[in-house]
Amino acid sequence: MTFSFLFRGILRDFKEEIGGTLVAKPIVAIVGRPNVGKSTLFNKLVGQRVAIVEDVPGVTRDRIYGDCEWRGRSFSIIDTGGIEPHSDDVILAQMRNQAQLAMDSADAIILVVDMKTGLVATDYEVAAMLQKSGRPIILCVNKCDKVGAADADFYEFYNLSLGDPIMVSSVHGHGTGDLLDEVFKNLPDISNFDEKEDSTINVAVIGKPNVGKSSLINRITGEERCIVSDIAGTTRDTIDTFIKNSFGSFNFVDTAGIRRQSKVTDAVEKYSIIRAKMAVERSDVCVIMIDAVEGFTEQDSKVAGLAINAGKACVIVVNKWDAVEKTDKTFANYKKKLENDFSFMHYAPILFVSVRTGQRIENLFELITQVFNASATRISTGVLNEVLAEAILRVQPPTDRGKRLKIFFVTQVSVQPPTFVFFVNSVKLFHFSYQRYLENKFRETFSLQGAPIRFIIRERAER
């Protein structure tokens, strides 16, 4: 499998700047059996806690991406779930498939084994899988926490026939420099990579458990990018997936389902929800998914609240529309009720889809692009005040006890979301109803549908 596979939009478009040119970054996959410390090593190499780490097997399930730089070269690292070669468990089988996809797309592979447990049969089986890949393999013996000469047990890892093992302590960082030196030797020549443009829209897919977030990612990529099952909590980490098509470049971030806090007791799930909230913060657009069969719930409003508080442009996606029994009035009635339920997010467009059949999925990219452009809109102060003057002529500002609101002028101070500062004679007179009127006027005039608008009111004495 070559890098043309990446550039068809199925895998991530990693980029590195060399002499002012953006090129695809080399990819290094970290693989091994469960609980050998792959995620801890991943976090150490990327320099931050990207992957969730718990002292139980199977915490990492999907592929997780991060960036690393060593000796002036940047490359991307993929953390994978533990490989159990012969397990029939549904989740473990899909974790194995995810690891295989990571190996297929990698330029080099780090095989992690555990010094404390020693060499086991699964290590031999995983090593045999890697040797078939034809990729350079770096053998990392993790949990060598003692500094100094290697124990006698260390030398048994030569039996894997993968060259000289490298002693590493991913917890303390011992040996990571030697490991990266070996990775550096196996990085491909950057002159082989194609140039790419960097104009990616970051899209966080959020919602309750089992509304179809991972299935949506798999549908739009055309591959099993994320593990999917009917078991709530299947997705744990936030999973980045890069897509490029006629609408542009998109980074879809699959997130863990967000349940009510009172129902979250598992430590791993708590971490997962924190990561989902972080994904919202770093996104440009939030796709809020709800279940058409179950309908709008209180938890859907709380999930949407995360996007509102972060000031993100939003698209509401109603999944499983094919499973709803319909009459000629079903769509109109359902949409009207949903618009009432989401009245606090009246600006967000609503799209009815079926991830299972692919119905209307192609419309999602157009809506995402529209709301992103709306959120990034910048309007000159002169044009803003012309529209404001026209709005004031149509509807006079409110009065209270004979004193009328005066708006001296308005200016835009930021984008994503569009934020406007109004200078007025009295903050108290600037009632919510009149703010809503001006907001609707701005939306209509400047095509700001899909983006939240923030007003900042400043009081200034009259001259």
C-alpha positions as CSV (number, residue, x, y, z in Angstrom):
1,M,0.0,0.0,0.0
2,T,1.5,3.4,-1.1
3,F,1.0,7.0,-0.2
4,S,-1.3,7.4,-3.1
5,F,-3.8,5.5,-0.8
6,L,-3.5,8.4,1.7
7,F,-4.0,11.1,-1.0
8,R,-7.2,9.5,-2.2
9,G,-8.8,10.9,1.0
10,I,-9.1,7.7,2.8
11,L,-6.3,8.2,5.4
12,R,-5.0,11.3,7.0
13,D,-3.0,14.0,5.0
14,F,0.0,14.5,7.2
15,K,2.1,17.6,6.2
16,E,5.6,18.7,6.8
17,E,7.1,22.1,5.7
18,I,10.5,21.7,3.9
19,G,11.9,24.8,2.3
20,G,8.5,26.5,2.3
21,T,6.8,23.5,0.7
22,L,4.1,21.4,2.4
23,V,4.7,17.7,2.0
24,A,3.2,14.5,3.5
25,K,4.8,13.4,6.7
26,P,6.2,9.9,7.1
27,I,4.1,7.6,9.3
28,V,5.4,5.4,12.2
29,A,3.0,2.8,13.7
30,I,3.3,1.5,17.3
31,V,2.0,-2.0,17.6
32,G,2.1,-5.0,20.0
33,R,0.0,-7.2,22.2
34,P,-2.3,-5.6,24.9
35,N,-0.9,-3.8,28.0
36,V,2.8,-3.6,27.0
37,G,2.8,0.2,27.3
38,K,2.1,1.3,23.7
39,S,0.0,4.3,24.6
40,T,2.4,5.4,27.4
41,L,5.2,5.3,24.8
42,F,3.0,7.2,22.3
43,N,2.3,9.9,24.8
44,K,6.0,10.2,25.7
45,L,7.1,10.5,22.0
46,V,4.4,13.1,21.1
47,G,5.1,15.0,24.3
48,Q,1.5,15.2,25.6
49,R,-1.3,12.9,27.0
50,V,-3.1,12.2,23.7
51,A,-3.9,8.5,24.2
52,I,-5.8,7.4,27.3
53,V,-3.6,5.3,29.6
54,E,-5.0,2.8,32.2
55,D,-3.4,-0.3,33.7
56,V,-5.9,-2.6,32.1
57,P,-5.8,-4.3,28.7
58,G,-7.8,-3.0,25.7
59,V,-8.1,0.7,26.7
60,T,-6.9,1.8,23.2
61,R,-9.2,0.5,20.4
62,D,-9.0,2.7,17.4
63,R,-6.0,4.3,15.7
64,I,-4.8,7.5,17.3
65,Y,-2.5,10.0,15.6
66,G,0.2,12.3,16.9
67,D,3.2,14.3,15.7
68,C,6.8,13.9,16.7
69,E,10.0,15.7,15.7
70,W,13.5,14.3,16.0
71,R,16.8,15.5,14.6
72,G,15.1,18.1,12.5
73,R,12.6,15.7,10.9
74,S,8.9,15.6,11.6
75,F,6.9,12.4,11.4
76,S,3.5,11.2,12.5
77,I,2.9,8.4,15.0
78,I,0.0,6.0,15.1
79,D,-1.0,4.4,18.4
80,T,-3.0,1.2,18.0
81,G,-5.0,-1.2,20.1
82,G,-3.4,-4.4,21.4
83,I,-3.3,-7.3,18.9
84,E,-4.8,-10.6,20.0
85,P,-4.2,-12.7,16.9
86,H,-6.7,-15.5,17.6
87,S,-9.5,-13.8,19.6
88,D,-13.1,-14.2,18.4
89,D,-14.3,-11.2,20.5
90,V,-16.0,-8.6,18.2
91,I,-14.1,-5.6,19.7
92,L,-10.8,-7.4,19.8
93,A,-11.2,-8.5,16.2
94,Q,-11.9,-5.0,15.0
95,M,-8.9,-3.7,17.1
96,R,-6.8,-6.2,15.2
97,N,-8.1,-4.8,11.9
98,Q,-7.3,-1.3,13.0
99,A,-3.7,-2.3,13.8
100,Q,-3.4,-3.9,10.4
101,L,-4.6,-0.7,8.7
102,A,-2.0,1.2,10.7
103,M,0.7,-1.2,9.6
104,D,-0.4,-1.0,5.9
105,S,-0.2,2.8,5.9
106,A,3.1,3.1,7.9
107,D,6.6,3.7,6.6
108,A,8.2,2.1,9.7
109,I,6.8,0.1,12.6
110,I,7.7,0.0,16.3
111,L,7.0,-3.4,17.9
112,V,6.6,-2.9,21.7
113,V,7.2,-5.9,24.0
114,D,7.2,-6.1,27.8
115,M,10.4,-6.7,29.8
116,K,8.5,-7.5,33.0
117,T,6.4,-10.3,31.5
118,G,9.1,-11.5,29.2
119,L,8.7,-13.1,25.8
120,V,5.3,-14.8,25.2
121,A,3.7,-16.7,22.4
122,T,1.7,-13.7,21.2
123,D,4.9,-11.7,20.7
124,Y,6.1,-14.3,18.2
125,E,2.7,-14.2,16.4
126,V,2.7,-10.4,16.2
127,A,6.3,-10.4,15.0
128,A,5.4,-12.9,12.2
129,M,2.6,-10.5,11.1
130,L,5.0,-7.6,11.0
131,Q,7.6,-9.4,9.0
132,K,5.0,-10.1,6.2
133,S,4.3,-6.3,6.0
134,G,7.7,-5.6,4.4
135,R,8.2,-2.5,6.5
136,P,11.3,-1.7,8.6
137,I,10.6,-2.9,12.2
138,I,12.2,-1.4,15.3
139,L,12.0,-3.7,18.4
140,C,11.3,-1.8,21.6
141,V,11.6,-3.6,24.9
142,N,9.5,-1.5,27.2
143,K,9.4,-1.3,31.0
144,C,13.2,-1.4,31.4
145,D,12.9,0.9,34.3
146,K,16.3,0.1,35.8
147,V,19.1,2.3,34.4
148,G,22.3,0.3,33.6
149,A,23.2,-3.0,32.1
150,A,20.5,-5.2,30.7
151,D,19.1,-8.2,32.7
152,A,19.8,-11.6,31.3
153,D,16.1,-11.9,30.4
154,F,16.5,-9.0,28.0
155,Y,18.5,-11.1,25.5
156,E,15.7,-13.6,24.9
157,F,14.0,-10.9,22.7
158,Y,16.7,-11.6,20.1
159,N,14.6,-14.8,19.4
160,L,12.1,-12.6,17.5
161,S,14.7,-12.2,14.8
162,L,14.0,-8.5,14.4
163,G,17.5,-7.2,15.0
164,D,18.9,-5.5,18.1
165,P,16.2,-4.7,20.7
166,I,16.2,-1.3,22.2
167,M,15.7,-0.9,26.0
168,V,13.1,1.8,26.8
169,S,11.2,3.0,29.8
170,S,8.2,4.8,28.4
171,V,7.2,6.0,31.9
172,H,10.6,7.6,32.8
173,G,11.7,8.3,29.2
174,H,14.9,6.2,29.4
175,G,16.0,5.0,26.0
176,T,13.5,7.0,23.9
177,G,16.4,8.9,22.3
178,D,18.0,5.6,21.1
179,L,14.6,4.5,19.9
180,L,14.0,7.7,17.9
181,D,17.5,7.5,16.5
182,E,16.6,4.1,15.0
183,V,13.3,5.4,13.7
184,F,15.1,8.3,12.1
185,K,17.4,5.9,10.2
186,N,14.3,4.2,8.7
187,L,12.3,7.3,7.7
188,P,11.8,7.6,3.9
189,D,13.3,10.3,1.7
190,I,11.0,13.4,1.9
191,S,11.7,14.1,-1.8
192,N,9.3,11.2,-2.7
193,F,6.3,12.9,-1.3
194,D,3.8,15.1,-3.1
195,E,2.9,18.7,-2.3
196,K,-0.4,19.4,-0.6
197,E,-2.4,22.4,0.4
198,D,-3.2,23.2,4.0
199,S,-6.8,24.5,4.3
200,T,-8.5,21.8,6.5
201,I,-11.8,22.2,8.3
202,N,-11.7,20.5,11.7
203,V,-15.1,18.7,12.4
204,A,-16.0,17.2,15.8
205,V,-18.7,14.6,15.6
206,I,-20.5,14.5,18.9
207,G,-23.6,13.0,20.5
208,K,-24.9,10.4,22.9
209,P,-23.6,6.8,22.7
210,N,-24.9,4.6,19.8
211,V,-26.3,7.4,17.6
212,G,-24.0,6.4,14.7
213,K,-20.9,8.7,15.1
214,S,-18.3,6.0,14.2
215,S,-20.6,4.6,11.5
216,L,-20.7,8.1,9.9
217,I,-16.9,8.3,9.8
218,N,-16.7,4.8,8.2
219,R,-19.4,5.7,5.7
220,I,-17.7,9.0,4.5
221,T,-14.2,7.4,4.3
222,G,-15.3,4.2,2.6
223,E,-13.3,2.1,5.1
224,E,-13.5,0.7,8.6
225,R,-11.8,3.7,10.1
226,C,-13.5,3.4,13.5
227,I,-14.6,0.4,15.4
228,V,-18.4,0.0,15.4
229,S,-20.6,-2.1,17.6
230,D,-24.0,-1.9,19.4
231,I,-22.1,-1.9,22.7
232,A,-22.3,1.6,24.3
233,G,-18.8,3.1,25.0
234,T,-17.1,1.3,22.1
235,T,-15.3,4.5,21.1
236,R,-13.0,5.8,23.8
237,D,-10.3,8.1,22.3
238,T,-10.9,10.9,19.9
239,I,-10.1,9.6,16.4
240,D,-8.9,11.9,13.6
241,T,-9.8,11.0,10.0
242,F,-8.8,13.2,7.1
243,I,-10.9,13.5,4.0
244,K,-10.4,15.4,0.8
245,N,-13.1,15.8,-1.9
246,S,-14.6,18.4,-4.2
247,F,-15.8,20.4,-1.2
248,G,-12.3,20.7,0.3
249,S,-10.2,19.1,3.1
250,F,-11.8,17.9,6.3
251,N,-10.5,16.4,9.5
252,F,-13.4,14.5,11.1
253,V,-12.9,13.7,14.8
254,D,-14.9,10.8,16.1
255,T,-15.6,11.2,19.8
256,A,-16.9,9.0,22.6
257,G,-20.6,9.1,23.3
258,I,-21.4,11.6,26.1
259,R,-23.7,10.2,28.7
260,R,-25.2,11.9,31.8
261,Q,-22.6,12.5,34.4
262,S,-24.4,10.5,37.0
263,K,-24.2,7.4,34.8
264,V,-20.4,7.7,34.2
265,T,-18.5,5.6,36.8
266,D,-15.8,3.9,34.8
267,A,-12.4,5.8,34.9
268,V,-11.7,5.2,31.2
269,E,-15.1,6.6,30.2
270,K,-14.5,9.7,32.2
271,Y,-11.2,10.2,30.3
272,S,-13.1,9.6,27.0
273,I,-15.7,12.3,27.7
274,I,-12.9,14.8,28.7
275,R,-11.3,14.0,25.3
276,A,-14.6,14.5,23.5
277,K,-15.0,18.0,25.1
278,M,-11.4,18.8,24.1
279,A,-12.2,17.8,20.5
280,V,-15.1,20.3,20.6
281,E,-12.7,23.0,21.7
282,R,-10.2,22.4,18.9
283,S,-12.8,22.0,16.1
284,D,-14.1,24.5,13.6
285,V,-17.5,22.9,13.2
286,C,-19.5,20.5,15.4
287,V,-21.7,17.8,13.9
288,I,-24.3,17.0,16.5
289,M,-25.8,13.6,15.9
290,I,-29.2,12.5,17.3
291,D,-31.1,9.2,16.9
292,A,-34.3,9.7,14.7
293,V,-36.0,6.7,16.3
294,E,-35.4,7.8,19.9
295,G,-36.0,11.5,19.1
296,F,-34.7,14.5,20.9
297,T,-33.7,14.0,24.6
298,E,-32.5,16.2,27.4
299,Q,-29.0,14.7,26.9
300,D,-29.0,15.9,23.3
301,S,-29.5,19.5,24.5
302,K,-26.5,19.1,26.9
303,V,-24.3,17.8,24.1
304,A,-25.4,20.7,22.0
305,G,-24.6,23.0,24.9
306,L,-20.9,22.0,24.7
307,A,-20.8,23.4,21.1
308,I,-22.7,26.5,22.1
309,N,-20.4,27.3,25.0
310,A,-17.4,26.8,22.8
311,G,-18.8,29.1,20.2
312,K,-18.7,26.6,17.4
313,A,-20.6,26.5,14.1
314,C,-23.0,23.5,14.1
315,V,-24.9,21.1,11.9
316,I,-27.6,18.9,13.4
317,V,-27.6,15.4,11.8
318,V,-30.6,13.2,12.4
319,N,-29.4,9.7,11.9
320,K,-31.4,6.4,11.3
321,W,-34.1,8.3,9.3
322,D,-34.7,5.1,7.3
323,A,-35.9,3.4,10.4
324,V,-38.7,5.8,11.1
325,E,-42.2,4.8,9.9
326,K,-43.4,7.7,7.6
327,T,-46.5,9.3,6.2
328,D,-46.7,12.3,3.9
329,K,-46.6,14.6,6.9
330,T,-43.9,12.8,9.0
331,F,-40.9,14.9,7.8
332,A,-42.6,18.2,8.2
333,N,-44.0,17.4,11.6
334,Y,-40.7,15.9,12.8
335,K,-38.6,18.8,11.6
336,K,-41.0,21.4,13.1
337,K,-40.8,19.6,16.5
338,L,-37.0,19.4,16.3
339,E,-36.7,23.1,15.4
340,N,-38.8,23.8,18.6
341,D,-36.6,21.4,20.7
342,F,-33.4,23.1,19.3
343,S,-34.8,26.6,19.6
344,F,-31.7,27.6,21.6
345,M,-29.7,26.7,18.5
346,H,-32.1,28.1,15.9
347,Y,-29.3,29.0,13.6
348,A,-28.1,25.5,13.0
349,P,-29.2,23.7,9.8
350,I,-30.8,20.2,10.3
351,L,-30.0,17.3,8.0
352,F,-31.9,14.0,8.0
353,V,-29.6,11.1,7.0
354,S,-29.3,7.3,7.1
355,V,-25.7,6.3,7.7
356,R,-26.6,2.7,7.1
357,T,-27.9,3.3,3.5
358,G,-25.8,6.5,2.8
359,Q,-29.0,8.6,2.3
360,R,-28.1,12.3,2.0
361,I,-24.6,11.8,3.4
362,E,-23.1,13.7,0.5
363,N,-25.1,16.9,1.6
364,L,-23.2,17.0,4.9
365,F,-20.0,18.3,3.3
366,E,-21.8,21.2,1.7
367,L,-23.5,22.2,5.0
368,I,-20.2,21.9,6.9
369,T,-18.5,24.2,4.4
370,Q,-21.3,26.7,4.5
371,V,-21.4,27.0,8.3
372,F,-17.6,27.2,8.5
373,N,-17.5,30.0,6.0
374,A,-20.3,31.8,8.0
375,S,-18.4,31.4,11.2
376,A,-15.2,32.8,9.6
377,T,-17.0,35.8,8.0
378,R,-15.4,39.2,8.7
379,I,-17.4,42.4,8.0
380,S,-16.0,45.9,7.8
381,T,-17.2,48.4,10.4
382,G,-18.6,50.7,7.7
383,V,-20.9,48.1,6.2
384,L,-21.9,46.9,9.7
385,N,-23.0,50.4,10.7
386,E,-24.9,50.9,7.4
387,V,-26.9,47.7,8.2
388,L,-27.4,48.8,11.8
389,A,-28.7,52.2,10.7
390,E,-31.2,50.6,8.4
391,A,-32.3,48.2,11.1
392,I,-32.9,51.0,13.6
393,L,-35.0,52.9,11.0
394,R,-37.2,49.8,10.6
395,V,-37.6,49.1,14.3
396,Q,-36.9,51.8,16.8
397,P,-34.7,50.9,19.9
398,P,-36.7,50.3,23.1
399,T,-37.4,53.0,25.7
400,D,-37.7,52.8,29.5
401,R,-39.2,55.7,31.6
402,G,-38.8,58.1,28.8
403,K,-35.1,57.2,28.1
404,R,-34.4,55.6,24.7
405,L,-31.6,53.2,23.8
406,K,-29.0,54.8,21.6
407,I,-26.5,52.6,19.7
408,F,-23.6,54.8,18.7
409,F,-21.8,52.2,16.5
410,V,-20.9,48.6,16.2
411,T,-17.7,46.8,15.2
412,Q,-16.6,43.2,14.7
413,V,-13.7,42.2,16.9
414,S,-13.2,38.5,16.1
415,V,-14.4,35.5,14.0
416,Q,-15.3,31.9,14.9
417,P,-17.7,32.9,16.2
418,P,-18.4,36.3,14.7
419,T,-18.3,38.7,17.7
420,F,-19.6,42.2,17.6
421,V,-19.1,45.0,20.1
422,F,-21.9,47.6,20.5
423,F,-21.3,50.9,22.1
424,V,-24.5,52.2,23.6
425,N,-25.7,54.8,26.1
426,S,-27.2,52.2,28.5
427,V,-26.6,48.5,28.8
428,K,-29.9,48.0,30.7
429,L,-31.9,49.4,27.8
430,F,-30.4,47.0,25.3
431,H,-33.0,44.3,25.9
432,F,-32.6,40.7,24.8
433,S,-35.5,41.0,22.3
434,Y,-33.8,43.9,20.5
435,Q,-30.5,42.0,20.4
436,R,-32.3,39.0,18.9
437,Y,-33.8,41.4,16.3
438,L,-30.4,42.7,15.3
439,E,-28.9,39.2,15.3
440,N,-31.5,38.0,12.8
441,K,-30.9,41.1,10.7
442,F,-27.1,40.4,10.6
443,R,-27.8,36.7,9.8
444,E,-30.1,37.6,6.9
445,T,-27.8,40.3,5.5
446,F,-24.4,38.6,5.8
447,S,-25.5,34.9,5.4
448,L,-24.4,33.9,8.9
449,Q,-26.7,30.8,9.1
450,G,-25.1,27.9,11.1
451,A,-22.7,30.1,13.1
452,P,-23.4,31.5,16.6
453,I,-23.2,35.2,17.0
454,R,-21.9,36.9,20.1
455,F,-22.7,40.4,21.1
456,I,-20.6,42.4,23.6
457,I,-22.3,45.5,25.0
458,R,-20.2,48.5,26.1
459,E,-21.7,51.5,27.8
460,R,-20.4,54.9,26.8
461,A,-21.4,58.4,27.9
462,E,-23.1,60.6,25.3
463,R,-21.0,63.4,23.8
